[in-house]
């Protein structure tokens, strides 16, 4: 909280001394939201120096500035014009017209039926898609209706899913999935394979839902050792106390190895990430876990996140591990990647799965107020921006590559839609690879990786149907 207040005070000072300090809202009455967007980006954007239109001396007069803003048809159009290399560098900055919904999303509150899925090209079709359930949120509508990980559905409301109707079908608040079965016709020849309806239909409805980011925690006995398993699906600020309770159980159970499942974790709070790193370790209190580096005008905000031994005065339950197993996919992003990157200088991290997203930058929500804080936000609208504002690096000044963090050599494994397994079960492939390594069983590792795999063309997943991207790396 002290850090947030410091950020607000510095931004307020910068706004008051900016080259447009004399520009009141009456100068750009029809463009007040665009005025807010430009001024905020001019102060906080990480890549400000790369965008000529954000230069402090870009405009010679108020009239020139107003004419510039009026050249954009919407706040969104202006914002997009100020993004640096959208396809390759800044893939993550956003503008929203409903910051209340955005805030709720960052707290794990969003409208969902609880079914997370991946859409693949249906076998032997250039137009049809098939959905594969990858995760069912605990306590959600899908959970109560019996939807299971690995369920296939080729139809919604008895309509075949195609590349052209997928949005119309799955963006609805209520719909029925028509489950199917993969039919290989009893042969190894895949040219006649298909998804056939199996008669099971499940009606789902989206509700406002609060996700518990701790999806699974358990203790497994493997090779004479107690192994902690934690599937954690979002670094939601405030969830660190729940995490600390999980690690208290791990300590009581004398956990000697830890498998941290971040395969669907899109990120979140840097502070929460630091607390989790401190629970995994415990022997590095006071040392640098992660650094945030801001643009050249905000260097006074550069900040070191340090390994801690307490949360709000309560002792952190630390395992003092020198090695951790982390399960990842291309949906492991931002703070998830920051956790791995921050731990690498200190302990052995065995990463199992596939390459991560590749997001090293932190962001924050800014509002249309004098200091861009939430308090005093313009009541006439609910626009806000969440731009990239800082680069996250580890103790050794190393950032997460833009291409993502690759899995450890020998631990590459892509989830297979027809053999996903049950999350938390010792036979689930990614977890099984970690357990095989703990047992030092090369033959088990080989048998898992050598399982036959049908090649599916992944097109999109349920995250693509959310109004805001989940997670990120939130500078807090």
ZAMARGU-4260 file (C-alpha; in steps of 0.2 Angstrom, whole numbers, plus 5000, padded with zeros to 4 digits):
<rodrens>
0) 5000/5000/5000 | 5014/5012/5004 | 5021/5009/4987 | 5005/5013/4978 | 5004/5029/4988
5) 5021/5034/4982 | 5017/5030/4964 | 5002/5041/4965 | 5011/5056/4973 | 5025/5055/4960
10) 5013/5054/4946 | 5003/5069/4953 | 5019/5079/4954 | 5023/5075/4936 | 5006/5079/4929
15) 5006/5096/4938 | 5023/5100/4930 | 5019/5093/4913 | 5020/5104/4897 | 5001/5104/4897
20) 4998/5109/4915 | 4987/5124/4909 | 4975/5113/4898 | 4959/5112/4907 | 4945/5101/4901
25) 4936/5115/4893 | 4950/5116/4880 | 4945/5099/4873 | 4927/5097/4879 | 4923/5084/4866
30) 4939/5075/4869 | 4941/5074/4887 | 4943/5055/4887 | 4956/5056/4874 | 4965/5070/4883
35) 4966/5058/4898 | 4973/5044/4888 | 4986/5055/4880 | 4992/5063/4896 | 4993/5047/4906
40) 5002/5038/4892 | 5014/5053/4891 | 5019/5050/4909 | 5018/5032/4912 | 5021/5022/4896
45) 5036/5010/4897 | 5040/5014/4878 | 5036/5032/4878 | 5053/5036/4871 | 5049/5025/4856
50) 5033/5035/4852 | 5036/5052/4844 | 5018/5057/4847 | 5021/5055/4866 | 5036/5067/4867
55) 5035/5081/4879 | 5038/5094/4866 | 5027/5086/4853 | 5014/5100/4852 | 5018/5119/4850
60) 5001/5125/4856 | 4985/5120/4864 | 4977/5122/4847 | 4989/5109/4839 | 4986/5097/4853
65) 4967/5099/4852 | 4968/5096/4833 | 4978/5081/4836 | 4966/5073/4848 | 4951/5077/4836
70) 4960/5067/4823 | 4955/5051/4831 | 4938/5044/4830 | 4938/5036/4848 | 4949/5035/4864
75) 4952/5017/4858 | 4959/5023/4841 | 4971/5036/4850 | 4977/5023/4863 | 4981/5010/4849
80) 4991/5023/4839 | 5002/5025/4854 | 5006/5007/4857 | 5024/5002/4852 | 5025/4987/4840
85) 5009/4979/4845 | 5012/4963/4836 | 5029/4959/4843 | 5034/4970/4858 | 5018/4977/4867
90) 5005/4964/4865 | 4997/4967/4882 | 4992/4986/4885 | 4974/4988/4885 | 4960/5002/4886
95) 4943/4998/4894 | 4927/5007/4894 | 4921/4999/4911 | 4935/4999/4924 | 4923/4992/4937
100) 4922/4975/4927 | 4941/4976/4925 | 4944/4978/4943 | 4933/4964/4947 | 4942/4953/4935
105) 4959/4957/4943 | 4951/4951/4960 | 4946/4935/4952 | 4928/4940/4949 | 4921/4938/4932
110) 4906/4931/4923 | 4908/4913/4918 | 4900/4896/4918 | 4917/4889/4925 | 4921/4878/4910
115) 4938/4882/4902 | 4942/4874/4886 | 4953/4874/4870 | 4946/4874/4853 | 4955/4863/4840
120) 4952/4860/4821 | 4940/4845/4820 | 4948/4830/4812 | 4947/4830/4793 | 4938/4847/4792
125) 4944/4864/4787 | 4929/4873/4794 | 4923/4863/4809 | 4930/4865/4827 | 4930/4854/4842
130) 4931/4860/4860 | 4941/4850/4873 | 4938/4855/4892 | 4954/4858/4900 | 4948/4865/4917
135) 4932/4866/4927 | 4932/4879/4941 | 4928/4873/4958 | 4910/4877/4963 | 4905/4884/4946
140) 4890/4880/4936 | 4900/4868/4925 | 4906/4859/4941 | 4889/4857/4948 | 4883/4850/4931
145) 4896/4837/4930 | 4907/4844/4916 | 4924/4835/4917 | 4942/4839/4911 | 4944/4830/4894
150) 4926/4831/4889 | 4924/4834/4870 | 4910/4844/4862 | 4908/4847/4843 | 4891/4855/4844
155) 4883/4869/4855 | 4864/4870/4855 | 4864/4856/4842 | 4874/4867/4830 | 4891/4861/4824
160) 4905/4873/4829 | 4913/4881/4815 | 4926/4895/4812 | 4913/4907/4807 | 4900/4904/4821
165) 4911/4900/4836 | 4909/4917/4843 | 4891/4918/4841 | 4889/4901/4850 | 4901/4903/4865
170) 4898/4921/4869 | 4881/4918/4875 | 4877/4918/4893 | 4867/4902/4892 | 4871/4887/4880
175) 4870/4868/4879 | 4886/4859/4875 | 4883/4843/4865 | 4896/4831/4871 | 4905/4819/4858
180) 4917/4805/4857 | 4932/4803/4846 | 4929/4790/4833 | 4945/4782/4825 | 4935/4769/4816
185) 4946/4756/4824 | 4961/4760/4813 | 4977/4769/4814 | 4972/4778/4799 | 4967/4796/4804
190) 4960/4802/4787 | 4942/4795/4792 | 4942/4800/4811 | 4928/4811/4817 | 4919/4817/4833
195) 4903/4809/4835 | 4889/4815/4847 | 4887/4803/4861 | 4869/4809/4867 | 4875/4818/4883
200) 4870/4837/4883 | 4874/4849/4897 | 4866/4866/4899 | 4877/4879/4906 | 4874/4897/4912
205) 4887/4911/4916 | 4886/4919/4933 | 4896/4932/4942 | 4909/4921/4950 | 4923/4923/4962
210) 4938/4911/4958 | 4948/4903/4971 | 4966/4903/4963 | 4971/4888/4974 | 4963/4875/4963
215) 4971/4860/4971 | 4983/4857/4985 | 4988/4839/4991 | 5002/4829/4998 | 5008/4814/4988
220) 5020/4800/4994 | 5032/4796/4981 | 5048/4786/4983 | 5048/4787/5001 | 5046/4806/5001
225) 5032/4818/5004 | 5028/4828/4988 | 5018/4844/4989 | 5007/4848/4974 | 4999/4865/4971
230) 4989/4870/4956 | 4988/4889/4957 | 4978/4898/4944 | 4981/4916/4947 | 4992/4928/4958
235) 4977/4937/4964 | 4981/4951/4977 | 4975/4945/4994 | 4976/4927/4991 | 4993/4926/4999
240) 4985/4921/5016 | 4977/4906/5008 | 4993/4901/5000 | 5002/4903/5017 | 4989/4891/5025
245) 4993/4878/5011 | 5011/4880/5015 | 5007/4877/5033 | 5000/4861/5029 | 5015/4857/5018
250) 5026/4860/5033 | 5016/4850/5045 | 5016/4836/5032 | 5035/4837/5031 | 5035/4840/5012
255) 5052/4838/5005 | 5048/4841/4986 | 5036/4853/4978 | 5027/4852/4961 | 5019/4869/4957
260) 5006/4869/4943 | 5005/4885/4934 | 5000/4878/4917 | 4984/4889/4916 | 4990/4904/4927
265) 4990/4920/4917 | 4999/4930/4931 | 4993/4944/4943 | 5001/4953/4958 | 5020/4955/4959
270) 5019/4956/4978 | 5009/4940/4979 | 5022/4932/4967 | 5036/4937/4979 | 5026/4930/4994
275) 5025/4913/4985 | 5043/4913/4981 | 5047/4916/4999 | 5036/4901/5004 | 5045/4890/4992
280) 5062/4895/4999 | 5064/4905/5015 | 5083/4905/5016 | 5085/4921/5006 | 5075/4934/5016
285) 5080/4952/5012 | 5088/4947/4995 | 5081/4954/4979 | 5068/4943/4971 | 5062/4954/4956
290) 5066/4972/4950 | 5054/4983/4941 | 5062/4996/4930 | 5051/5011/4924 | 5053/5023/4909
295) 5067/5036/4909 | 5056/5049/4917 | 5050/5038/4931 | 5067/5031/4937 | 5063/5036/4955
300) 5050/5023/4955 | 5062/5008/4951 | 5058/4995/4964 | 5066/4980/4971 | 5054/4966/4978
305) 5063/4957/4992 | 5061/4939/4998 | 5050/4941/5014 | 5048/4931/5030 | 5031/4938/5035
310) 5014/4944/5028 | 5006/4958/5037 | 5015/4953/5053 | 5011/4935/5052 | 5026/4923/5049
315) 5027/4915/5032 | 5027/4896/5031 | 5043/4892/5021 | 5049/4875/5015 | 5067/4881/5012
320) 5068/4871/4996 | 5083/4871/4985 | 5073/4864/4970 | 5055/4866/4963 | 5046/4858/4949
325) 5035/4870/4939 | 5022/4864/4926 | 5019/4876/4912 | 5010/4879/4895 | 5009/4893/4883
330) 4995/4900/4895 | 5008/4902/4909 | 5011/4921/4909 | 5018/4937/4917 | 5019/4934/4936
335) 5020/4915/4933 | 5035/4918/4922 | 5042/4931/4934 | 5041/4918/4948 | 5052/4906/4938
340) 5064/4919/4932 | 5065/4927/4950 | 5069/4910/4958 | 5082/4904/4944 | 5097/4914/4952
345) 5094/4905/4969 | 5087/4887/4967 | 5085/4874/4954 | 5069/4876/4944 | 5064/4861/4933
350) 5051/4867/4921 | 5040/4854/4914 | 5028/4856/4899 | 5029/4869/4885 | 5036/4887/4882
355) 5027/4900/4892 | 5019/4916/4885 | 5034/4928/4885 | 5028/4943/4895 | 5041/4952/4905
360) 5033/4969/4908 | 5022/4975/4922 | 5006/4985/4920 | 4994/4995/4931 | 4977/5003/4929
365) 4976/5022/4927 | 4960/5032/4929 | 4954/5049/4922 | 4959/5059/4938 | 4971/5073/4942
370) 4984/5060/4948 | 4977/5045/4937 | 4972/5036/4953 | 4955/5029/4957 | 4950/5042/4969
375) 4943/5057/4960 | 4940/5048/4944 | 4929/5057/4932 | 4911/5052/4936 | 4905/5055/4918
380) 4913/5039/4911 | 4922/5023/4917 | 4936/5023/4904 | 4953/5017/4911 | 4969/5012/4903
385) 4981/4998/4908 | 4997/5001/4899 | 5014/4992/4901 | 5024/5003/4913 | 5039/4993/4919
390) 5051/4979/4914 | 5052/4965/4926 | 5070/4958/4929 | 5078/4946/4941 | 5093/4948/4953
395) 5105/4946/4938 | 5095/4959/4928 | 5088/4945/4916 | 5071/4947/4909 | 5059/4934/4903
400) 5062/4931/4884 | 5049/4938/4873 | 5047/4920/4866 | 5044/4913/4883 | 5053/4902/4895
405) 5057/4885/4888 | 5055/4869/4898 | 5070/4861/4905 | 5079/4849/4893 | 5071/4832/4893
410) 5055/4839/4901 | 5046/4845/4885 | 5028/4839/4884 | 5013/4847/4876 | 4996/4842/4883
415) 4987/4830/4872 | 4968/4833/4870 | 4964/4815/4870 | 4975/4811/4885 | 4974/4826/4897
420) 4972/4815/4913 | 4965/4821/4929 | 4973/4836/4937 | 4981/4831/4953 | 4981/4813/4949
425) 4998/4804/4949 | 4995/4798/4932 | 4992/4815/4924 | 5006/4817/4912 | 5014/4833/4917
430) 5013/4829/4936 | 5019/4811/4932 | 5034/4818/4923 | 5039/4827/4939 | 5036/4812/4950
435) 5046/4801/4939 | 5060/4813/4941 | 5058/4813/4959 | 5059/4794/4959 | 5074/4795/4947
440) 5065/4784/4935 | 5071/4786/4917 | 5060/4773/4911 | 5044/4781/4918 | 5049/4797/4910
445) 5052/4789/4893 | 5035/4780/4894 | 5025/4796/4897 | 5034/4806/4883 | 5032/4791/4871
450) 5013/4790/4872 | 5005/4791/4855 | 4999/4809/4850 | 4986/4814/4838 | 4991/4831/4830
455) 4977/4844/4833 | 4978/4862/4826 | 4974/4873/4841 | 4964/4889/4836 | 4959/4898/4852
460) 4954/4894/4870 | 4941/4901/4883 | 4952/4915/4888 | 4949/4923/4871 | 4931/4924/4875
465) 4934/4935/4891 | 4931/4954/4890 | 4948/4957/4898 | 4964/4946/4898 | 4966/4937/4914
470) 4982/4939/4925 | 4996/4950/4919 | 5010/4957/4930 | 5002/4970/4941 | 5014/4982/4949
475) 5008/4984/4967
</rodrens>
